[in-house]
Amino acid sequence: MVPMFVFGIVFFLSLFLLGRFSATMARLENNRLLRPGAGYMLLNAWLCLAVAVGIVFVAGGAVTSGFLRRSRICAFCLRSQRSRP
């Protein structure tokens, strides 16, 4: 699981730096065609980071140790899911 996390972080950094550079270049040169691609790349970078953190969260045993059951937010979500027919 650690190599997957490291790969996710490296991929996040490369996507984030390239997306940030593209967004800045599009803003400075007033290039309207580059803006959607830069935004999409930044979105993918943040999603990649979320997946990498999720991998660490699951691999670290937080799911099986009962951490999620002690969390108030997750408890509220689980309670509302159980009350549905």
MOZI-V561971 format. One line per field, one symbol per residue. psi: psi as a letter, one per 20 degrees, with the letter a starting at -180 (. if undefined). Layout:
psi: ???
This chain:
psi: hghhgggggghggggggggggggghhghjlohhighhgghhhghghhgghgghhghgghijhgiijghhiphghhgghghhhiq.
